[in-house]
């Protein structure tokens, strides 16, 4: 049972877009609301993209930069907190968290595709020009 769960989790970490689509379909079937389903799917699969970016970095460069990922997320959180405080003059934690988490989705979604493209191009070039 744990091997099956581990395999499914590995597939979702390798292909987080698949997890996002499947989660969206399931939630849409339950809620019958496209907008709400999309928001929930993006919110709940952000973690998949963060882990996927980490594993792509490890695969490409052979080193873990998870500390840098956490550092970037902390800086983004501080910026969101500061901007929210300057604009609203009070901190509404739920709104700050939602904005921070959705921004992380966009950031890691783009990073996932850029790293995937970089990896494909790098491997194609290194394979083509190797002797």
Backbone as a chain_set.jsonl record, in Angstrom:
{"seq": "XXXXXXXXXXXXXXXXXXXXXXXXXXXXXXXXXXXXXXXXXXXXXXXXXXXXXXXXXXXXXXXXXXXXXXXXXXXXXXXXXXXXXXXXXXXXXXXXXXXXXXXXXXXXXXXXXXXXXXXXXXXXXXXXXXX", "coords": {"N": [[0.816, -1.195, 0.0], [1.932, 1.246, 0.805], [3.849, 1.521, -1.154], [2.36, 1.98, -3.446], [1.135, 4.417, -2.784], [3.438, 5.98, -2.542], [4.371, 5.879, -5.192], [2.31, 7.215, -6.574], [2.481, 9.741, -5.378], [5.047, 10.45, -6.227], [4.636, 10.672, -8.985], [2.93, 12.902, -9.025], [4.684, 14.83, -7.99], [6.58, 14.887, -9.99], [5.088, 15.625, -12.207], [3.419, 18.159, -11.681], [1.385, 19.626, -12.872], [-0.419, 17.755, -13.731], [-1.462, 16.902, -11.287], [-2.716, 19.294, -10.531], [-4.696, 19.558, -12.515], [-6.198, 17.177, -12.145], [-7.054, 17.54, -9.5], [-8.58, 19.865, -9.843], [-10.644, 18.883, -11.51], [-11.904, 17.001, -9.837], [-12.747, 18.638, -7.67], [-14.381, 20.427, -9.07], [-16.394, 18.718, -9.898], [-17.538, 18.166, -7.438], [-18.217, 20.733, -6.317], [-19.443, 22.165, -8.408], [-18.784, 24.648, -9.397], [-16.862, 26.582, -11.405], [-15.008, 28.743, -11.058], [-14.494, 28.822, -8.254], [-13.558, 26.217, -7.94], [-11.23, 26.271, -9.485], [-9.686, 28.152, -8.044], [-9.392, 26.781, -5.588], [-8.037, 24.493, -6.487], [-5.633, 25.612, -7.403], [-4.704, 26.727, -5.014], [-4.351, 24.448, -3.369], [-2.503, 22.897, -4.754], [-0.149, 24.262, -4.89], [1.927, 23.542, -3.212], [2.824, 21.22, -4.491], [4.13, 22.268, -6.735], [6.197, 23.71, -5.518], [7.752, 21.662, -4.328], [8.342, 20.25, -6.665], [9.921, 22.086, -8.093], [12.098, 22.156, -6.385], [13.06, 19.475, -6.658], [13.662, 19.483, -9.395], [15.762, 21.316, -9.466], [17.65, 19.926, -7.931], [18.019, 17.745, -9.627], [19.05, 18.989, -11.948], [21.366, 20.459, -11.101], [22.521, 18.969, -9.129], [22.626, 19.676, -6.463], [21.056, 20.636, -3.42], [18.969, 23.343, -3.125], [17.066, 24.047, -1.315], [16.984, 25.648, 0.907], [17.266, 28.142, -0.235], [14.892, 28.357, -1.648], [13.07, 28.432, 0.487], [13.983, 30.795, 1.66], [13.418, 32.677, -0.38], [10.639, 32.463, -0.349], [10.114, 33.438, 2.229], [11.014, 36.1, 1.986], [9.217, 37.02, 0.04], [6.869, 36.772, 1.533], [7.355, 38.679, 3.531], [7.436, 41.008, 1.983], [4.803, 41.048, 0.97], [3.43, 41.347, 3.403], [4.398, 43.829, 4.295], [3.588, 45.575, 2.201], [0.808, 45.231, 2.324], [0.328, 46.223, 4.884], [1.149, 48.903, 4.537], [-0.729, 49.803, 2.665], [-3.339, 49.195, 3.705], [-3.094, 49.877, 6.361], [-3.457, 48.21, 8.463], [-3.153, 44.799, 9.425], [-4.483, 42.13, 7.838], [-4.525, 38.965, 8.297], [-5.516, 36.712, 6.927], [-6.053, 37.651, 4.306], [-3.501, 38.498, 3.53], [-2.113, 36.063, 3.65], [-3.495, 34.607, 1.657], [-2.918, 36.097, -0.68], [-0.107, 35.912, -0.664], [0.219, 33.11, -0.908], [-0.995, 32.555, -3.377], [0.601, 34.086, -5.052], [2.961, 32.68, -4.729], [2.187, 30.35, -6.018], [2.082, 31.236, -8.704], [4.751, 32.059, -9.034], [6.245, 29.645, -8.607], [5.059, 27.983, -10.457], [5.8, 29.178, -12.898], [8.576, 28.996, -12.533], [8.857, 26.215, -12.507], [8.227, 25.497, -15.184], [10.179, 26.981, -16.573], [12.558, 25.846, -15.574], [12.182, 23.212, -16.415], [12.199, 23.553, -19.219], [14.78, 24.612, -19.492], [16.278, 22.407, -18.591], [15.635, 20.485, -20.556], [16.688, 21.705, -22.886], [19.387, 21.996, -22.144], [20.177, 19.298, -21.74], [19.715, 18.311, -24.315], [21.554, 19.794, -25.827], [23.975, 19.078, -24.575], [23.95, 16.35, -25.09], [23.998, 16.32, -27.884], [26.453, 17.469, -28.537], [28.319, 15.902, -27.323], [31.062, 13.618, -27.312]], "CA": [[0.0, 0.0, 0.0], [2.792, 2.42, 0.861], [4.535, 1.627, -2.443], [1.406, 2.604, -4.371], [1.024, 5.821, -2.378], [4.713, 6.603, -2.891], [4.413, 6.021, -6.651], [1.36, 8.276, -6.951], [3.068, 10.999, -4.932], [6.176, 10.726, -7.118], [4.076, 11.142, -10.258], [2.446, 14.272, -8.838], [5.835, 15.719, -7.832], [7.24, 14.994, -11.289], [4.154, 16.31, -13.107], [2.438, 18.835, -10.819], [0.248, 20.095, -13.667], [-1.368, 16.649, -13.7], [-2.129, 16.999, -9.995], [-3.6, 20.455, -10.558], [-5.843, 19.247, -13.374], [-7.026, 16.169, -11.479], [-7.69, 18.162, -8.341], [-9.61, 20.762, -10.367], [-11.773, 18.078, -11.999], [-12.611, 16.433, -8.682], [-13.414, 19.717, -6.933], [-15.453, 20.954, -9.915], [-17.478, 17.737, -9.828], [-18.177, 18.29, -6.126], [-18.758, 22.075, -6.067], [-20.179, 22.669, -9.575], [-18.408, 26.042, -9.624], [-15.567, 26.596, -12.073], [-14.109, 29.724, -10.458], [-14.121, 28.352, -6.913], [-12.768, 24.996, -8.121], [-9.916, 26.677, -9.963], [-8.967, 28.763, -6.933], [-9.016, 25.728, -4.64], [-7.019, 23.642, -7.118], [-4.367, 26.338, -7.393], [-4.257, 26.857, -3.626], [-3.938, 23.174, -2.785], [-1.397, 22.252, -5.475], [1.055, 25.097, -4.833], [2.956, 22.727, -2.563], [3.392, 20.316, -5.504], [5.063, 23.028, -7.574], [7.376, 24.038, -4.712], [8.554, 20.443, -4.234], [8.807, 19.927, -8.017], [11.037, 22.982, -8.401], [13.231, 21.664, -5.595], [13.612, 18.263, -7.273], [14.258, 19.851, -10.681], [17.056, 21.934, -9.168], [18.547, 18.845, -7.516], [18.319, 16.957, -10.819], [19.864, 19.755, -12.894], [22.65, 20.906, -10.584], [23.066, 18.011, -8.167], [22.691, 20.264, -5.133], [19.772, 21.083, -2.898], [18.849, 24.755, -2.792], [15.781, 24.2, -0.627], [17.13, 26.804, 1.792], [17.036, 29.328, -1.052], [13.45, 28.379, -1.916], [12.442, 28.911, 1.722], [14.374, 32.195, 1.81], [12.62, 33.45, -1.34], [9.264, 32.496, 0.149], [10.075, 34.346, 3.384], [11.127, 37.474, 1.482], [7.926, 37.327, -0.591], [5.902, 36.959, 2.622], [7.621, 39.973, 4.17], [7.017, 42.063, 1.055], [3.343, 41.075, 0.994], [3.021, 41.885, 4.691], [4.734, 45.247, 4.323], [2.72, 46.285, 1.258], [-0.554, 45.202, 2.868], [0.308, 47.137, 6.022], [1.229, 50.284, 4.031], [-1.958, 50.152, 1.944], [-4.523, 49.074, 4.56], [-2.735, 50.359, 7.69], [-3.704, 47.135, 9.409], [-2.784, 43.528, 8.812], [-5.515, 41.098, 7.808], [-3.666, 37.814, 8.045], [-6.112, 35.824, 5.918], [-5.844, 38.241, 2.98], [-2.062, 38.465, 3.248], [-1.763, 34.672, 3.383], [-4.057, 34.211, 0.358], [-2.109, 36.742, -1.718], [1.219, 35.305, -0.619], [0.172, 31.732, -1.397], [-1.28, 32.571, -4.815], [1.802, 34.576, -5.718], [3.882, 31.544, -4.749], [1.769, 29.452, -7.091], [2.534, 31.811, -9.981], [6.215, 32.033, -9.035], [6.774, 28.294, -8.762], [4.534, 27.475, -11.724], [6.705, 29.694, -13.929], [9.901, 28.405, -12.292], [8.799, 24.81, -12.919], [8.311, 25.406, -16.643], [11.479, 27.48, -17.01], [13.567, 24.836, -15.258], [11.956, 22.07, -17.303], [12.69, 23.955, -20.535], [16.237, 24.692, -19.39], [16.792, 21.041, -18.503], [15.51, 19.851, -21.87], [17.651, 22.318, -23.809], [20.734, 21.659, -21.666], [20.446, 17.878, -22.032], [19.772, 18.134, -25.765], [22.82, 20.345, -26.294], [25.096, 18.265, -24.073], [23.897, 15.064, -25.792], [24.359, 16.546, -29.284], [27.844, 17.84, -28.71], [29.229, 15.001, -26.613], [31.759, 12.759, -28.277]], "C": [[0.861, 1.26, 0.0], [3.56, 2.604, -0.449], [3.635, 2.295, -3.479], [1.275, 4.09, -4.068], [2.288, 6.588, -2.761], [4.824, 6.83, -4.397], [3.5, 7.139, -7.134], [1.917, 9.642, -6.57], [4.239, 11.407, -5.822], [5.696, 11.249, -8.467], [3.605, 12.588, -10.13], [3.582, 15.265, -8.614], [6.565, 15.909, -9.155], [6.39, 15.777, -12.283], [3.072, 17.023, -12.288], [1.223, 19.36, -11.585], [-0.831, 19.011, -13.716], [-2.152, 16.66, -12.387], [-3.109, 18.158, -9.943], [-4.857, 20.162, -11.364], [-6.766, 18.236, -12.708], [-7.757, 16.744, -10.278], [-8.816, 19.094, -8.777], [-10.851, 19.98, -10.803], [-12.585, 17.52, -10.837], [-13.386, 17.512, -7.925], [-14.557, 20.305, -7.743], [-16.66, 20.017, -9.903], [-18.25, 17.867, -8.51], [-18.89, 19.63, -5.973], [-19.638, 22.625, -7.184], [-19.905, 24.15, -9.871], [-16.996, 26.08, -10.193], [-14.581, 27.529, -11.376], [-13.609, 29.258, -9.09], [-13.233, 27.098, -7.001], [-11.352, 25.318, -8.576], [-9.085, 27.267, -8.83], [-8.518, 27.714, -5.918], [-7.928, 24.822, -5.208], [-5.661, 24.33, -7.1], [-3.817, 26.453, -5.973], [-3.688, 25.548, -3.085], [-2.79, 22.503, -3.521], [-0.136, 23.123, -5.543], [2.22, 24.316, -4.233], [3.615, 21.774, -3.559], [4.436, 21.039, -6.359], [6.332, 23.389, -6.807], [8.302, 22.826, -4.63], [9.119, 20.068, -5.603], [9.985, 20.799, -8.419], [12.275, 22.537, -7.627], [13.867, 20.445, -6.266], [14.209, 18.537, -8.651], [15.642, 20.468, -10.47], [18.07, 20.864, -8.763], [18.963, 18.016, -8.724], [19.275, 17.695, -11.753], [21.265, 20.043, -12.363], [23.251, 19.995, -9.524], [23.215, 18.538, -6.758], [21.286, 20.674, -4.708], [19.852, 22.569, -2.555], [17.514, 25.017, -2.109], [15.82, 25.389, 0.323], [16.861, 28.096, 1.024], [15.552, 29.468, -1.395], [12.711, 28.923, -0.7], [12.753, 30.393, 1.939], [13.572, 33.097, 0.87], [11.179, 33.559, -0.853], [9.129, 33.427, 1.356], [10.155, 35.807, 2.955], [9.811, 37.902, 0.826], [6.87, 37.58, 0.485], [6.105, 38.312, 3.307], [7.188, 41.129, 3.286], [5.491, 42.174, 1.039], [2.83, 41.703, 2.283], [3.252, 43.389, 4.754], [3.813, 46.056, 3.409], [1.289, 46.336, 1.792], [-0.684, 46.185, 4.037], [0.331, 48.6, 5.562], [-0.078, 50.716, 3.363], [-3.156, 50.201, 2.888], [-4.334, 49.647, 5.959], [-3.163, 49.411, 8.809], [-3.394, 45.835, 8.683], [-3.952, 42.554, 8.963], [-4.812, 39.829, 7.34], [-4.221, 36.922, 6.939], [-5.886, 36.36, 4.5], [-4.372, 38.214, 2.579], [-1.653, 37.047, 2.878], [-2.258, 34.237, 2.012], [-3.25, 34.813, -0.79], [-0.724, 36.149, -1.815], [1.202, 33.924, -1.245], [-0.106, 31.687, -2.897], [-0.107, 33.127, -5.613], [2.843, 33.473, -5.798], [3.487, 30.546, -5.822], [2.295, 29.964, -8.43], [4.058, 31.706, -10.1], [6.753, 30.631, -9.308], [6.232, 27.594, -10.002], [5.45, 27.898, -12.866], [8.1, 29.077, -13.768], [9.941, 26.947, -12.74], [8.961, 24.688, -14.436], [9.638, 25.936, -17.179], [12.589, 26.459, -16.738], [13.411, 23.589, -16.124], [12.492, 22.369, -18.701], [14.217, 24.023, -20.538], [16.854, 23.289, -19.377], [16.737, 20.321, -19.829], [16.542, 20.384, -22.856], [19.08, 21.934, -23.419], [21.087, 20.218, -22.003], [20.535, 17.63, -23.535], [21.102, 18.64, -26.318], [23.991, 19.485, -25.837], [25.114, 16.891, -24.748], [24.374, 15.227, -27.235], [25.841, 16.783, -29.477], [28.813, 16.97, -27.897], [29.866, 14.044, -27.604], [31.524, 11.303, -28.03]], "O": [[0.566, 2.223, -0.709], [3.888, 3.733, -0.814], [4.105, 3.088, -4.295], [1.299, 4.922, -4.975], [2.211, 7.716, -3.248], [5.321, 7.871, -4.828], [3.878, 7.922, -8.005], [1.833, 10.591, -7.35], [4.4, 12.587, -6.133], [6.292, 12.171, -9.025], [3.849, 13.405, -11.018], [3.465, 16.426, -9.005], [7.112, 16.982, -9.412], [6.925, 16.514, -13.112], [1.94, 16.548, -12.21], [0.149, 19.521, -11.005], [-2.022, 19.32, -13.741], [-3.366, 16.451, -12.382], [-4.2, 18.035, -9.386], [-5.963, 20.487, -10.933], [-7.984, 18.416, -12.705], [-8.938, 16.467, -10.067], [-9.881, 19.117, -8.161], [-11.976, 20.374, -10.497], [-13.815, 17.564, -10.855], [-14.552, 17.316, -7.581], [-15.597, 20.65, -7.181], [-17.805, 20.468, -9.899], [-19.469, 17.697, -8.478], [-20.044, 19.668, -5.545], [-20.496, 23.469, -6.928], [-20.71, 24.816, -10.522], [-16.045, 25.658, -9.535], [-13.437, 27.145, -11.13], [-12.409, 29.307, -8.82], [-12.282, 26.945, -6.235], [-10.389, 24.711, -8.109], [-7.914, 26.923, -8.672], [-7.384, 27.759, -5.442], [-7.006, 24.43, -4.494], [-4.648, 23.694, -6.81], [-2.616, 26.296, -5.75], [-2.655, 25.549, -2.416], [-2.152, 21.612, -2.96], [0.84, 22.745, -6.193], [3.356, 24.423, -4.694], [4.822, 21.541, -3.49], [5.492, 20.485, -6.664], [7.423, 23.378, -7.377], [9.509, 22.953, -4.84], [10.26, 19.615, -5.692], [10.943, 20.311, -9.019], [13.381, 22.545, -8.168], [15.087, 20.393, -6.424], [15.176, 17.88, -9.036], [16.579, 20.173, -11.211], [19.218, 20.896, -9.205], [20.125, 17.626, -8.84], [20.207, 17.095, -12.29], [22.247, 19.888, -13.09], [24.372, 20.226, -9.069], [23.87, 17.902, -5.932], [20.443, 21.013, -5.538], [20.711, 22.989, -1.779], [16.904, 26.07, -2.296], [14.808, 26.061, 0.525], [16.291, 29.038, 1.574], [15.023, 30.579, -1.428], [11.83, 29.772, -0.832], [11.882, 31.157, 2.355], [13.101, 34.158, 1.278], [10.571, 34.626, -0.935], [8.126, 34.13, 1.482], [9.447, 36.655, 3.497], [9.347, 39.022, 1.036], [6.065, 38.503, 0.358], [5.137, 39.004, 3.623], [6.637, 42.117, 3.773], [4.951, 43.279, 1.09], [1.895, 42.503, 2.255], [2.389, 44.134, 5.219], [3.314, 47.108, 3.807], [0.636, 47.377, 1.718], [-1.686, 46.89, 4.157], [-0.375, 49.439, 6.12], [-0.485, 51.871, 3.487], [-3.914, 51.17, 2.863], [-5.313, 49.878, 6.67], [-3.215, 49.802, 9.975], [-3.38, 45.794, 7.453], [-4.351, 42.206, 10.075], [-4.542, 39.647, 6.153], [-3.463, 36.431, 6.102], [-5.562, 35.592, 3.594], [-4.041, 37.94, 1.426], [-0.928, 36.843, 1.904], [-1.53, 33.571, 1.275], [-2.934, 34.123, -1.759], [-0.218, 35.907, -2.911], [2.087, 33.597, -2.036], [0.479, 30.874, -3.611], [0.146, 32.683, -6.733], [3.531, 33.336, -6.809], [4.352, 29.957, -6.47], [2.885, 29.205, -9.199], [4.582, 31.311, -11.141], [7.629, 30.459, -10.156], [6.886, 26.701, -10.54], [5.832, 27.077, -13.701], [8.726, 28.684, -14.752], [10.944, 26.493, -13.29], [9.745, 23.868, -14.913], [10.168, 25.391, -18.147], [13.456, 26.24, -17.584], [14.405, 22.981, -16.522], [13.165, 21.531, -19.3], [14.865, 23.549, -21.471], [17.834, 23.027, -20.074], [17.68, 19.621, -20.198], [17.189, 19.618, -23.57], [19.886, 21.585, -24.28], [22.181, 19.948, -22.5], [21.349, 16.821, -23.98], [21.707, 17.996, -27.175], [24.895, 19.196, -26.62], [26.188, 16.326, -24.958], [25.079, 14.361, -27.752], [26.421, 16.347, -30.471], [29.999, 17.284, -27.804], [29.265, 13.703, -28.623], [32.045, 10.461, -28.761]]}, "num_chains": 1, "name": "protein.A"}
